[in-house]
């Protein structure tokens, strides 16, 4: 688990999602913009060989203090 940073990452998100990720995001109603926000501002963890990005309440609070509104995701 990485520490929250005071500035967001400038790394480009992966351009291709797996079939599973596309299916799950559609089922959960997660927009492409929400996925991009998770890539840019979320927490990255490797779980059983998979990279998993999460955008939880801690990240939302942290970036709100920096003037970035992630509350819609």
Residue, then its C-alpha position, 0 to 999 in steps of 0.5 A: x500500500x502506498x502513501x497518499x501524495x500531496x500531488x496526483x500522479x502524472x502517470x498515464x492509466x493503462x489503455x486497455x482494461x481486461x474483459x473482467x474489468x470492463x464487465x465489472x465496471x459496466x455492472x457497477x455503473x462505473x464510468x470511464x471518468x471514474x476509472x480514470x480518477x481511480x488511476x490518477x488519484x486512487x491507491x494501487x495494490x497488487x492482489x494475487x498478481x493483479x493491479x487493483x486501483x481503489x478510490x476510497x474515502x481516505x483518498x477522497x478526503x485527502x484530495x478534497x483538502x487539496x481542492x480536488x473533488x472526487x466525491x462523485x466517485 
